[in-house]
Amino acid sequence: MNANDVYAKITEQIVSQLEAGLDESWSACWHTGFGQPSNASTGVAYRGGNVLVLWASQLVAHWPTMWWATYRQWSDLGRQVQKGEKATHGVKWIEPKAKAGADPEKRRGLVPVGFAVFNVAQTEVAEGFPGTPWEPPSLEDGPAVLPRCEAFFAAIGASIIEGQPAYSPITDQILMPPIGAFHDSIGYYATLAHEHAHWTGHSSRLDRTLGQMFGTPAYADEELVAELAAAFVCAHLGISTEPRPDHAQYLGAWIKRLRSDPKALFTAASAAQKAADFLTAAAERPLVTT
């Protein structure tokens, strides 16, 4: 399967999920709380649009575990992909092979190629693998501070003031109500991740298009980037995201955008991954001492 086929297939799958949310309480594959999809052979986490690809497959097949690998990698790990199982396809970017005698300085840029992986649940004796399903923190006592999440966002150092959830590019401030205003801890930290994702788009950081009027395509695009970036950050922190009620109004715009350009989802996911990487680097940078 080539890269364009992968773009089209996964976009159609996710658009179908979004369309189902038009008449119900909306949700998407990035709200499932599966954790960070990773390669079982290398331990390396998948990134960008490929995270959405793997989450979507897990959602459809009800696979709770986040470990993936190619057919050969599973074989090298002593596991056998079960007969009849279908692979999940993603896209990776590689440097094209240089022709004999070609000047390396004139070599073209990276090119997209498809790859195929299988979930651990598709292999024999899947329960023997160390990957475990994601388990949410206990919320029996209502919203509670989650120390790892609290430390993560505090270390970033964004200016946060009290108010309804929003980010102002004019003042470069995040507005957030106190945690007690939320139904649970997950909702609070997922919202905080979303607003921090907008914060990365400031001209002094990743310089995305911000401040557009509500209802414009650019406004909806930025909301999708922030939505995906929040999901990536939350997966890194070991928590899930929840569907934001205010995003139900963007579903139509997102569906129209993705249907018109199958690559748009991967473009948004790439920008979201950059935002998540920026936040993670800021939160986990080494402490400088004198």
SEDO-584150 format. One record per atom (N, C-alpha, C): atom name; y, x, z. Coordinates in steps of 0.05 Angstrom, whole numbers, plus 5000, padded with zeros to 4 digits. Layout:
SEDO-584150
- atome; c2; c1; c3
- CA; Y; X; Z
...
***
This chain:
SEDO-584150
- atome; c2; c1; c3
- N; 4976; 5017; 5000
- CA; 5000; 5000; 5000
- C; 5025; 5018; 5000
- N; 5043; 5013; 4980
- CA; 5067; 5030; 4979
- C; 5088; 5020; 4999
- N; 5110; 5036; 5001
- CA; 5130; 5030; 5021
- C; 5143; 5003; 5016
- N; 5149; 4996; 4991
- CA; 5162; 4971; 4985
- C; 5145; 4947; 4992
- N; 5119; 4950; 4988
- CA; 5100; 4929; 4995
- C; 5100; 4925; 5025
- N; 5101; 4947; 5040
- CA; 5102; 4945; 5069
- C; 5127; 4931; 5078
- N; 5150; 4939; 5067
- CA; 5176; 4926; 5074
- C; 5174; 4896; 5070
- N; 5164; 4888; 5046
- CA; 5162; 4859; 5040
- C; 5143; 4844; 5058
- N; 5120; 4856; 5064
- CA; 5099; 4843; 5080
- C; 5109; 4838; 5108
- N; 5119; 4859; 5121
- CA; 5127; 4856; 5149
- C; 5152; 4839; 5152
- N; 5170; 4840; 5132
- CA; 5194; 4823; 5133
- C; 5186; 4794; 5132
- N; 5167; 4788; 5114
- CA; 5157; 4760; 5111
- C; 5144; 4751; 5137
- N; 5129; 4768; 5150
- CA; 5116; 4761; 5175
- C; 5136; 4755; 5197
- N; 5156; 4771; 5199
- CA; 5176; 4768; 5220
- C; 5194; 4744; 5214
- N; 5201; 4741; 5189
- CA; 5218; 4718; 5181
- C; 5203; 4692; 5188
- N; 5177; 4691; 5183
- CA; 5161; 4667; 5190
- C; 5162; 4662; 5220
- N; 5162; 4683; 5236
- CA; 5164; 4679; 5265
- C; 5191; 4668; 5272
- N; 5212; 4679; 5259
- CA; 5239; 4669; 5265
- C; 5243; 4640; 5256
- N; 5232; 4633; 5233
- CA; 5234; 4606; 5223
- C; 5220; 4586; 5242
- N; 5198; 4595; 5255
- CA; 5185; 4578; 5274
- C; 5203; 4572; 5298
- N; 5221; 4590; 5303
- CA; 5239; 4586; 5326
- C; 5263; 4568; 5320
- N; 5266; 4559; 5295
- CA; 5288; 4541; 5289
- C; 5285; 4514; 5302
- N; 5260; 4505; 5306
- CA; 5255; 4479; 5317
- C; 5244; 4481; 5346
- N; 5240; 4505; 5356
- CA; 5230; 4509; 5383
- C; 5247; 4528; 5398
- N; 5238; 4536; 5422
- CA; 5251; 4557; 5436
- C; 5245; 4583; 5421
- N; 5265; 4596; 5410
- CA; 5261; 4618; 5392
- C; 5251; 4643; 5406
- N; 5235; 4658; 5392
- CA; 5226; 4684; 5402
- C; 5216; 4700; 5378
- N; 5213; 4726; 5382
- CA; 5204; 4743; 5360
- C; 5186; 4764; 5372
- N; 5175; 4781; 5354
- CA; 5155; 4800; 5363
- C; 5166; 4820; 5383
- N; 5192; 4824; 5384
- CA; 5203; 4844; 5402
- C; 5208; 4832; 5430
- N; 5199; 4807; 5434
- CA; 5201; 4795; 5461
- C; 5174; 4793; 5475
- N; 5154; 4806; 5464
- CA; 5127; 4803; 5475
- C; 5120; 4821; 5498
- N; 5135; 4842; 5503
- CA; 5129; 4860; 5525
- C; 5104; 4876; 5523
- N; 5098; 4885; 5498
- CA; 5074; 4901; 5493
- C; 5077; 4930; 5503
- N; 5101; 4939; 5507
- CA; 5105; 4967; 5514
- C; 5110; 4983; 5489
- N; 5111; 5010; 5492
- CA; 5118; 5028; 5470
- C; 5093; 5034; 5453
- N; 5091; 5025; 5428
- CA; 5068; 5032; 5412
- C; 5066; 5062; 5407
- N; 5043; 5073; 5412
- CA; 5040; 5102; 5409
- C; 5014; 5110; 5395
- N; 5014; 5134; 5383
- CA; 4990; 5143; 5370
- C; 4970; 5154; 5390
- N; 4945; 5144; 5389
- CA; 4925; 5151; 5409
- C; 4916; 5180; 5406
- N; 4919; 5191; 5382
- CA; 4910; 5219; 5378
- C; 4931; 5239; 5386
- N; 4956; 5234; 5380
- CA; 4978; 5253; 5385
- C; 4994; 5247; 5410
- N; 4993; 5221; 5419
- CA; 5009; 5213; 5441
- C; 5038; 5207; 5434
- N; 5045; 5211; 5408
- CA; 5073; 5207; 5399
- C; 5079; 5177; 5395
- N; 5102; 5169; 5405
- CA; 5110; 5141; 5402
- C; 5120; 5135; 5374
- N; 5113; 5111; 5364
- CA; 5123; 5103; 5338
- C; 5153; 5095; 5341
- N; 5167; 5095; 5319
- CA; 5196; 5091; 5321
- C; 5206; 5071; 5300
- N; 5230; 5061; 5305
- CA; 5244; 5044; 5286
- C; 5229; 5020; 5277
- N; 5229; 5015; 5250
- CA; 5216; 4992; 5239
- C; 5186; 4991; 5244
- N; 5174; 5014; 5247
- CA; 5145; 5015; 5252
- C; 5138; 5003; 5279
- N; 5156; 5004; 5298
- CA; 5151; 4991; 5324
- C; 5149; 4961; 5320
- N; 5167; 4950; 5303
- CA; 5166; 4921; 5297
- C; 5140; 4914; 5283
- N; 5132; 4931; 5264
- CA; 5107; 4926; 5249
- C; 5084; 4923; 5269
- N; 5081; 4942; 5287
- CA; 5059; 4942; 5306
- C; 5061; 4920; 5326
- N; 5085; 4914; 5336
- CA; 5088; 4892; 5354
- C; 5080; 4865; 5341
- N; 5088; 4862; 5315
- CA; 5082; 4837; 5301
- C; 5052; 4834; 5298
- N; 5038; 4856; 5291
- CA; 5009; 4854; 5288
- C; 4996; 4847; 5315
- N; 5005; 4860; 5337
- CA; 4994; 4854; 5363
- C; 4999; 4824; 5371
- N; 5022; 4814; 5364
- CA; 5028; 4786; 5370
- C; 5009; 4767; 5356
- N; 5005; 4772; 5330
- CA; 4987; 4754; 5314
- C; 4958; 4756; 5324
- N; 4949; 4780; 5329
- CA; 4921; 4785; 5336
- C; 4915; 4783; 5366
- N; 4936; 4780; 5383
- CA; 4932; 4779; 5412
- C; 4919; 4804; 5423
- N; 4928; 4827; 5412
- CA; 4918; 4853; 5423
- C; 4938; 4862; 5444
- N; 4929; 4865; 5469
- CA; 4948; 4872; 5491
- C; 4954; 4901; 5493
- N; 4939; 4919; 5480
- CA; 4941; 4947; 5485
- C; 4957; 4961; 5463
- N; 4973; 4981; 5470
- CA; 4993; 4992; 5452
- C; 4984; 5017; 5437
- N; 4958; 5024; 5438
- CA; 4949; 5049; 5425
- C; 4939; 5044; 5397
- N; 4948; 5061; 5378
- CA; 4942; 5059; 5350
- C; 4933; 5087; 5339
- N; 4918; 5087; 5317
- CA; 4911; 5112; 5304
- C; 4900; 5106; 5276
- N; 4899; 5126; 5259
- CA; 4886; 5122; 5233
- C; 4856; 5121; 5236
- N; 4842; 5113; 5215
- CA; 4813; 5112; 5216
- C; 4801; 5139; 5223
- N; 4811; 5160; 5211
- CA; 4801; 5187; 5216
- C; 4807; 5196; 5244
- N; 4831; 5190; 5254
- CA; 4838; 5197; 5281
- C; 4820; 5184; 5302
- N; 4814; 5158; 5297
- CA; 4795; 5145; 5316
- C; 4768; 5158; 5315
- N; 4760; 5165; 5291
- CA; 4734; 5178; 5288
- C; 4733; 5205; 5303
- N; 4755; 5220; 5301
- CA; 4757; 5246; 5315
- C; 4757; 5242; 5345
- N; 4766; 5218; 5354
- CA; 4767; 5212; 5382
- C; 4740; 5200; 5392
- N; 4721; 5199; 5374
- CA; 4695; 5189; 5381
- C; 4693; 5159; 5381
- N; 4710; 5145; 5367
- CA; 4710; 5116; 5366
- C; 4707; 5107; 5337
- N; 4695; 5084; 5333
- CA; 4689; 5074; 5306
- C; 4705; 5048; 5302
- N; 4721; 5047; 5280
- CA; 4734; 5022; 5273
- C; 4713; 5002; 5266
- N; 4714; 4978; 5277
- CA; 4694; 4958; 5273
- C; 4694; 4948; 5244
- N; 4671; 4942; 5234
- CA; 4668; 4933; 5206
- C; 4684; 4907; 5201
- N; 4698; 4907; 5179
- CA; 4714; 4884; 5171
- C; 4742; 4883; 5182
- N; 4749; 4902; 5199
- CA; 4777; 4902; 5211
- C; 4797; 4911; 5189
- N; 4820; 4899; 5189
- CA; 4841; 4905; 5170
- C; 4862; 4923; 5183
- N; 4872; 4942; 5168
- CA; 4892; 4961; 5179
- C; 4919; 4948; 5180
- N; 4936; 4958; 5197
- CA; 4965; 4951; 5197
- C; 4980; 4974; 5183
- N; 4998; 4966; 5166
- CA; 5012; 4986; 5149
- C; 5040; 4990; 5158
- N; 5048; 5016; 5160
- CA; 5075; 5023; 5166
- C; 5087; 5041; 5145
- N; 5111; 5051; 5150
- CA; 5125; 5068; 5131
- C; 5134; 5094; 5145
- N; 5128; 5117; 5133
- CA; 5138; 5142; 5144
- C; 5153; 5157; 5121
- N; 5171; 5174; 5129
- CA; 5187; 5189; 5110
- C; 5178; 5218; 5110
- N; 5171; 5228; 5087
- CA; 5161; 5255; 5084
- C; 5176; 5271; 5063
- N; 5175; 5297; 5066
- CA; 5188; 5314; 5046
- C; 5169; 5317; 5022
- N; 5179; 5311; 4997
- CA; 5161; 5312; 4974
- C; 5152; 5341; 4969
- N; 5128; 5343; 4958
- CA; 5118; 5370; 4951
- C; 5134; 5382; 4929
- N; 5141; 5407; 4931
- CA; 5157; 5420; 4911
- C; 5139; 5428; 4887
- N; 5150; 5424; 4863
- CA; 5135; 5433; 4840
- C; 5134; 5463; 4838
- N; 5114; 5474; 4825
- CA; 5112; 5503; 4822
- C; 5137; 5514; 4809
- N; 5148; 5534; 4822
- CA; 5172; 5547; 4811
- C; 5198; 5533; 4816
- N; 5197; 5510; 4830
- CA; 5222; 5495; 4836
- C; 5238; 5509; 4857
- N; 5265; 5507; 4854
- CA; 5283; 5519; 4873
- C; 5283; 5502; 4899
- N; 5275; 5513; 4922
- CA; 5274; 5497; 4947
- C; 5301; 5484; 4953
- N; 5323; 5497; 4945
- CA; 5350; 5487; 4951
- C; 5356; 5461; 4935
- N; 5341; 5457; 4913
- CA; 5346; 5433; 4897
- C; 5325; 5411; 4902
- N; 5309; 5415; 4922
- CA; 5288; 5396; 4928
- C; 5301; 5369; 4936
- N; 5289; 5347; 4928
- CA; 5300; 5321; 4934
- C; 5296; 5314; 4964
- N; 5310; 5293; 4973
- CA; 5308; 5286; 5001
- C; 5281; 5273; 5008
- N; 5279; 5263; 5032
- CA; 5254; 5250; 5041
- C; 5248; 5225; 5025
- N; 5222; 5220; 5022
- CA; 5213; 5196; 5008
- C; 5195; 5179; 5026
- N; 5196; 5152; 5023
- CA; 5180; 5135; 5040
- C; 5152; 5132; 5029
- N; 5132; 5134; 5046
- CA; 5104; 5129; 5038
- C; 5091; 5111; 5060
- N; 5072; 5095; 5051
- CA; 5058; 5077; 5070
- C; 5036; 5092; 5085
- N; 5030; 5083; 5109
- CA; 5007; 5093; 5124
- C; 4993; 5070; 5137
- N; 4967; 5074; 5144
- CA; 4951; 5053; 5155
- C; 4939; 5061; 5182
- N; 4941; 5043; 5202
- CA; 4930; 5049; 5228
- C; 4915; 5024; 5239
- N; 4899; 5029; 5259
- CA; 4884; 5008; 5272
- C; 4890; 5009; 5302
- N; 4890; 4985; 5314
- CA; 4894; 4983; 5343
- C; 4868; 4990; 5357
- N; 4870; 5000; 5382
- CA; 4846; 5006; 5397
- C; 4828; 4982; 5400
- N; 4839; 4958; 5400
- CA; 4822; 4934; 5402
- C; 4805; 4930; 5378
- N; 4810; 4944; 5356
- CA; 4794; 4941; 5332
- C; 4772; 4962; 5331
- N; 4769; 4978; 5352
- CA; 4748; 4999; 5352
- C; 4726; 4991; 5372
- N; 4704; 5004; 5370
- CA; 4682; 4999; 5388
- C; 4688; 5008; 5416
- N; 4678; 4993; 5435
- CA; 4682; 4999; 5464
- C; 4712; 5003; 5470
- N; 4728; 4984; 5461
- CA; 4757; 4987; 5464
- C; 4765; 4988; 5494
- N; 4750; 4975; 5511
- CA; 4758; 4975; 5539
- C; 4755; 5002; 5552
- N; 4741; 5021; 5539
- CA; 4738; 5047; 5550
- C; 4761; 5066; 5546
- N; 4781; 5057; 5531
- CA; 4804; 5074; 5525
- C; 4825; 5071; 5548
- N; 4839; 5092; 5555
- CA; 4856; 5091; 5578
- C; 4881; 5073; 5575
- N; 4888; 5064; 5551
- CA; 4911; 5047; 5548
- C; 4908; 5021; 5563
- N; 4929; 5011; 5576
- CA; 4927; 4987; 5591
- C; 4949; 4968; 5583
- N; 4944; 4941; 5585
- CA; 4965; 4922; 5578
- C; 4990; 4926; 5596
- N; 5013; 4918; 5585
- CA; 5038; 4920; 5600
- C; 5037; 4898; 5622
- N; 5045; 4906; 5646
- CA; 5047; 4886; 5668
- C; 5075; 4885; 5678
- N; 5087; 4861; 5678
- CA; 5115; 4859; 5687
- C; 5117; 4863; 5717
- N; 5140; 4871; 5727
- CA; 5143; 4874; 5756
- C; 5143; 4847; 5769
- N; 5136; 4846; 5794
- CA; 5135; 4821; 5809
- C; 5163; 4810; 5812
- N; 5166; 4784; 5806
- CA; 5192; 4771; 5808
- C; 5191; 4747; 5828
- N; 5172; 4748; 5846
- CA; 5168; 4726; 5864
- C; 5192; 4721; 5882
- N; 5207; 4742; 5888
- CA; 5230; 4739; 5905
- C; 5256; 4737; 5890
- N; 5254; 4730; 5864
- CA; 5278; 4727; 5848
- C; 5289; 4754; 5838
- N; 5313; 4755; 5827
- CA; 5323; 4780; 5816
- C; 5325; 4801; 5837
- N; 5314; 4824; 5830
- CA; 5315; 4847; 5848
- C; 5321; 4872; 5832
- N; 5334; 4891; 5845
- CA; 5341; 4916; 5832
- C; 5315; 4931; 5826
- N; 5312; 4940; 5801
- CA; 5289; 4957; 5793
- C; 5299; 4985; 5792
- N; 5291; 5002; 5811
- CA; 5303; 5029; 5814
- C; 5304; 5045; 5788
- N; 5282; 5046; 5772
- CA; 5283; 5062; 5748
- C; 5304; 5052; 5729
- N; 5305; 5026; 5725
- CA; 5325; 5014; 5707
- C; 5353; 5019; 5717
- N; 5357; 5015; 5743
- CA; 5384; 5019; 5755
- C; 5393; 5048; 5751
- N; 5375; 5067; 5756
- CA; 5383; 5095; 5753
- C; 5388; 5102; 5723
- N; 5373; 5090; 5705
- CA; 5376; 5095; 5676
- C; 5404; 5088; 5667
- N; 5412; 5063; 5673
- CA; 5439; 5054; 5663
- C; 5462; 5067; 5679
- N; 5458; 5072; 5704
- CA; 5479; 5086; 5719
- C; 5484; 5113; 5708
- N; 5463; 5127; 5700
- CA; 5466; 5155; 5690
- C; 5481; 5156; 5663
- N; 5481; 5134; 5648
- CA; 5495; 5133; 5622
- C; 5525; 5135; 5626
- N; 5535; 5122; 5647
- CA; 5563; 5125; 5654
- C; 5582; 5107; 5639
- N; 5573; 5086; 5627
- CA; 5591; 5067; 5613
- C; 5608; 5052; 5634
- N; 5632; 5045; 5626
- CA; 5650; 5030; 5643
- C; 5641; 5001; 5644
- N; 5633; 4991; 5667
- CA; 5623; 4963; 5670
- C; 5641; 4948; 5689
- N; 5650; 4925; 5681
- CA; 5666; 4907; 5698
- C; 5653; 4880; 5700
- N; 5660; 4864; 5720
- CA; 5647; 4838; 5723
- C; 5658; 4818; 5703
- N; 5641; 4802; 5692
- CA; 5649; 4782; 5673
- C; 5624; 4771; 5658
- N; 5628; 4753; 5640
- CA; 5606; 4743; 5624
- C; 5597; 4764; 5605
- N; 5570; 4766; 5600
- CA; 5559; 4788; 5584
- C; 5573; 4792; 5557
- N; 5584; 4816; 5553
- CA; 5599; 4822; 5529
- C; 5605; 4852; 5529
- N; 5613; 4861; 5505
- CA; 5623; 4888; 5502
- C; 5650; 4887; 5487
- N; 5670; 4899; 5498
- CA; 5696; 4900; 5484
- C; 5701; 4927; 5472
- N; 5701; 4929; 5445
- CA; 5707; 4956; 5433
- C; 5737; 4964; 5437
- N; 5754; 4945; 5443
- CA; 5782; 4951; 5447
- C; 5786; 4967; 5473
- N; 5774; 4957; 5495
- CA; 5777; 4971; 5520
- C; 5754; 4989; 5526
- N; 5733; 4988; 5509
- CA; 5709; 5004; 5512
- C; 5696; 4999; 5539
- N; 5694; 4973; 5546
- CA; 5682; 4966; 5571
- C; 5660; 4945; 5567
- N; 5639; 4946; 5584
- CA; 5618; 4926; 5584
- C; 5624; 4906; 5606
- N; 5622; 4881; 5600
- CA; 5625; 4860; 5620
- C; 5598; 4849; 5627
- N; 5592; 4848; 5653
- CA; 5566; 4839; 5663
- C; 5569; 4824; 5689
- N; 5556; 4801; 5692
- CA; 5555; 4787; 5718
- C; 5537; 4802; 5737
- N; 5538; 4797; 5763
- CA; 5519; 4811; 5781
- C; 5491; 4801; 5776
- N; 5472; 4817; 5785
- CA; 5444; 4811; 5780
- C; 5435; 4784; 5791
- N; 5448; 4775; 5813
- CA; 5442; 4750; 5825
- C; 5448; 4726; 5808
- N; 5464; 4730; 5786
- CA; 5471; 4708; 5768
- C; 5449; 4702; 5748
- N; 5428; 4720; 5748
- CA; 5407; 4717; 5728
- C; 5382; 4704; 5741
- N; 5366; 4692; 5724
- CA; 5341; 4679; 5734
- C; 5321; 4699; 5745
- N; 5321; 4723; 5732
- CA; 5302; 4744; 5741
- C; 5313; 4771; 5734
- N; 5300; 4792; 5744
- CA; 5308; 4820; 5739
- C; 5307; 4827; 5710
- N; 5285; 4818; 5696
- CA; 5281; 4825; 5668
- C; 5305; 4815; 5652
- N; 5314; 4791; 5656
- CA; 5337; 4780; 5641
- C; 5362; 4797; 5645
- N; 5366; 4806; 5670
- CA; 5390; 4822; 5676
- C; 5389; 4849; 5661
- N; 5367; 4863; 5664
- CA; 5366; 4890; 5652
- C; 5364; 4889; 5621
- N; 5351; 4868; 5610
- CA; 5350; 4865; 5581
- C; 5379; 4859; 5570
- N; 5394; 4843; 5585
- CA; 5422; 4838; 5577
- C; 5439; 4863; 5579
- N; 5434; 4878; 5600
- CA; 5449; 4903; 5604
- C; 5443; 4922; 5582
- N; 5417; 4923; 5573
- CA; 5410; 4941; 5551
- C; 5423; 4932; 5525
- N; 5424; 4906; 5521
- CA; 5437; 4895; 5497
- C; 5467; 4903; 5496
- N; 5481; 4899; 5518
- CA; 5510; 4906; 5517
- C; 5514; 4936; 5515
- N; 5496; 4952; 5527
- CA; 5498; 4981; 5523
- C; 5493; 4989; 5494
- N; 5475; 4974; 5481
- CA; 5470; 4979; 5452
- C; 5496; 4975; 5436
- N; 5511; 4954; 5442
- CA; 5537; 4950; 5429
- C; 5555; 4973; 5435
- N; 5555; 4982; 5460
- CA; 5572; 5004; 5469
- C; 5568; 5029; 5452
- N; 5543; 5034; 5443
- CA; 5538; 5058; 5427
- C; 5552; 5057; 5400
- N; 5559; 5033; 5391
- CA; 5572; 5031; 5365
- C; 5601; 5038; 5364
- N; 5613; 5044; 5387
- CA; 5641; 5052; 5388
- C; 5647; 5076; 5369
- N; 5671; 5078; 5359
- CA; 5678; 5099; 5340
- C; 5675; 5127; 5351
- N; 5675; 5129; 5378
- CA; 5672; 5156; 5390
- C; 5643; 5163; 5394
- N; 5624; 5144; 5387
- CA; 5596; 5149; 5391
- C; 5582; 5147; 5363
- N; 5568; 5125; 5358
- CA; 5553; 5123; 5333
- C; 5569; 5110; 5310
- N; 5593; 5100; 5317
- CA; 5612; 5090; 5297
- C; 5601; 5069; 5278
- N; 5590; 5047; 5290
- CA; 5581; 5025; 5273
- C; 5605; 5005; 5270
- N; 5601; 4986; 5252
- CA; 5622; 4966; 5248
- C; 5622; 4946; 5271
- N; 5643; 4947; 5287
- CA; 5645; 4929; 5310
- C; 5671; 4913; 5307
- N; 5674; 4893; 5324
- CA; 5698; 4877; 5325
- C; 5702; 4858; 5302
- N; 5680; 4852; 5287
- CA; 5682; 4832; 5266
- C; 5683; 4804; 5277
- N; 5693; 4785; 5261
- CA; 5696; 4758; 5271
- C; 5669; 4745; 5274
- N; 5667; 4728; 5294
- CA; 5642; 4713; 5298
- C; 5636; 4696; 5273
- N; 5611; 4696; 5266
- CA; 5603; 4680; 5242
- C; 5601; 4696; 5217
- N; 5612; 4721; 5217
- CA; 5610; 4737; 5193
- C; 5583; 4751; 5191
- N; 5574; 4759; 5167
- CA; 5549; 4774; 5164
- C; 5549; 4800; 5181
- N; 5572; 4814; 5181
- CA; 5573; 4839; 5196
- C; 5569; 4834; 5226
- N; 5579; 4812; 5236
- CA; 5576; 4805; 5264
- C; 5547; 4800; 5270
- N; 5533; 4784; 5253
- CA; 5505; 4778; 5257
- C; 5488; 4803; 5255
- N; 5495; 4821; 5236
- CA; 5480; 4846; 5232
- C; 5481; 4863; 5258
- N; 5505; 4865; 5270
- CA; 5508; 4881; 5294
- C; 5492; 4869; 5317
- N; 5491; 4842; 5318
- CA; 5476; 4829; 5339
- C; 5446; 4835; 5336
- N; 5436; 4837; 5311
- CA; 5408; 4843; 5307
- C; 5402; 4872; 5315
- N; 5421; 4890; 5309
- CA; 5418; 4918; 5317
- C; 5416; 4920; 5347
- N; 5434; 4906; 5361
- CA; 5435; 4907; 5390
- C; 5410; 4895; 5402
- N; 5400; 4873; 5389
- CA; 5376; 4859; 5399
- C; 5352; 4878; 5397
- N; 5349; 4892; 5374
- CA; 5327; 4910; 5371
- C; 5329; 4935; 5389
- N; 5354; 4946; 5391
- CA; 5358; 4969; 5408
- C; 5351; 4963; 5437
- N; 5359; 4939; 5446
- CA; 5352; 4931; 5473
- C; 5322; 4930; 5477
- N; 5307; 4920; 5457
- CA; 5278; 4918; 5458
- C; 5266; 4946; 5460
- N; 5277; 4965; 5444
- CA; 5267; 4993; 5445
- C; 5272; 5006; 5472
- N; 5296; 5002; 5483
- CA; 5303; 5013; 5509
- C; 5285; 5001; 5531
- N; 5281; 4975; 5530
- CA; 5265; 4961; 5550
- C; 5236; 4971; 5549
- N; 5226; 4975; 5524
- CA; 5198; 4985; 5522
- C; 5196; 5013; 5534
- N; 5217; 5029; 5530
- CA; 5218; 5056; 5542
- C; 5217; 5054; 5573
- N; 5231; 5033; 5584
- CA; 5233; 5030; 5613
- C; 5209; 5015; 5624
- N; 5192; 5005; 5607
- CA; 5168; 4991; 5617
- C; 5173; 4962; 5624
- N; 5194; 4950; 5613
- CA; 5199; 4922; 5618
- C; 5201; 4908; 5591
- N; 5202; 4881; 5591
- CA; 5204; 4866; 5567
- C; 5232; 4857; 5562
- N; 5237; 4846; 5538
- CA; 5263; 4832; 5534
- C; 5257; 4802; 5533
- N; 5277; 4786; 5536
- CA; 5275; 4757; 5534
- C; 5293; 4747; 5512
- N; 5285; 4726; 5498
- CA; 5302; 4714; 5478
- C; 5329; 4706; 5490
- N; 5351; 4715; 5478
- CA; 5377; 4707; 5488
- C; 5385; 4680; 5476
- N; 5391; 4660; 5492
- CA; 5398; 4634; 5482
- C; 5420; 4634; 5461
- N; 5440; 4652; 5465
- CA; 5462; 4653; 5446
- C; 5454; 4664; 5419
- N; 5430; 4675; 5417
- CA; 5422; 4686; 5391
- C; 5408; 4665; 5373
- N; 5402; 4642; 5384
- CA; 5391; 4621; 5368
- C; 5410; 4614; 5345
- N; 5436; 4617; 5349
- CA; 5455; 4611; 5329
- C; 5456; 4631; 5306
- N; 5443; 4655; 5311
- CA; 5442; 4675; 5290
- C; 5417; 4673; 5273
- N; 5398; 4657; 5281
- CA; 5372; 4656; 5267
- C; 5375; 4651; 5237
- N; 5392; 4631; 5230
- CA; 5396; 4625; 5202
- C; 5407; 4648; 5186
- N; 5426; 4662; 5198
- CA; 5439; 4685; 5184
- C; 5419; 4707; 5182
- N; 5403; 4712; 5203
- CA; 5383; 4734; 5201
- C; 5362; 4728; 5181
- N; 5352; 4703; 5180
- CA; 5332; 4696; 5161
- C; 5342; 4699; 5132
- N; 5367; 4690; 5127
- CA; 5378; 4692; 5101
- C; 5381; 4721; 5093
- N; 5390; 4738; 5112
- CA; 5395; 4766; 5106
- C; 5368; 4780; 5100
- N; 5348; 4775; 5116
- CA; 5322; 4789; 5112
- C; 5308; 4779; 5086
- N; 5311; 4754; 5080
- CA; 5299; 4744; 5055
- C; 5312; 4756; 5030
- N; 5338; 4761; 5032
- CA; 5352; 4772; 5009
- C; 5347; 4802; 5005
- N; 5339; 4815; 5026
- CA; 5335; 4844; 5024
- C; 5312; 4852; 5044
- N; 5288; 4856; 5034
- CA; 5265; 4863; 5051
- C; 5269; 4889; 5067
- N; 5287; 4906; 5057
- CA; 5292; 4931; 5072
- C; 5312; 4928; 5094
- N; 5325; 4905; 5096
- CA; 5347; 4901; 5115
- C; 5336; 4903; 5144
- N; 5312; 4893; 5149
- CA; 5301; 4895; 5176
- C; 5296; 4924; 5184
- N; 5287; 4940; 5166
- CA; 5282; 4968; 5171
- C; 5308; 4984; 5174
- N; 5329; 4975; 5159
- CA; 5355; 4987; 5162
- C; 5366; 4981; 5190
- N; 5364; 4956; 5199
- CA; 5373; 4949; 5225
- C; 5357; 4963; 5247
- N; 5331; 4965; 5243
- CA; 5314; 4979; 5262
- C; 5320; 5008; 5264
- N; 5328; 5020; 5242
- CA; 5335; 5049; 5242
- C; 5361; 5053; 5258
- N; 5381; 5035; 5254
- CA; 5406; 5037; 5269
- C; 5400; 5031; 5299
- N; 5382; 5013; 5304
- CA; 5375; 5006; 5332
- C; 5361; 5030; 5345
- N; 5344; 5044; 5330
- CA; 5330; 5067; 5342
- C; 5350; 5089; 5349
- N; 5370; 5093; 5332
- CA; 5391; 5113; 5337
- C; 5406; 5105; 5363
- N; 5412; 5079; 5366
- CA; 5426; 5070; 5390
- C; 5409; 5074; 5415
- N; 5383; 5068; 5413
- CA; 5365; 5071; 5435
- C; 5362; 5101; 5442
- N; 5360; 5118; 5422
- CA; 5358; 5147; 5426
- C; 5383; 5157; 5440
- N; 5407; 5147; 5432
- CA; 5432; 5155; 5444
- C; 5432; 5149; 5473
- N; 5424; 5124; 5480
- CA; 5424; 5115; 5508
- C; 5404; 5131; 5524
- N; 5380; 5136; 5513
- CA; 5360; 5151; 5527
- C; 5369; 5179; 5533
- N; 5381; 5192; 5512
- CA; 5390; 5219; 5516
- C; 5412; 5221; 5537
- N; 5430; 5200; 5537
- CA; 5452; 5200; 5556
- C; 5442; 5196; 5585
- N; 5421; 5178; 5587
- CA; 5411; 5172; 5614
- C; 5393; 5194; 5625
- N; 5380; 5209; 5608
- CA; 5360; 5228; 5617
- C; 5368; 5257; 5611
- N; 5393; 5262; 5606
- CA; 5402; 5289; 5601
- C; 5399; 5305; 5627
- N; 5393; 5331; 5624
- CA; 5390; 5348; 5648
- C; 5416; 5348; 5664
- N; 5413; 5348; 5690
- CA; 5436; 5349; 5708
- C; 5448; 5377; 5708
- N; 5474; 5378; 5702
- CA; 5488; 5404; 5701
- C; 5498; 5411; 5729
- N; 5490; 5435; 5739
- CA; 5499; 5444; 5765
- C; 5515; 5470; 5762
- N; 5532; 5475; 5782
- CA; 5547; 5500; 5781
- C; 5540; 5518; 5804
***
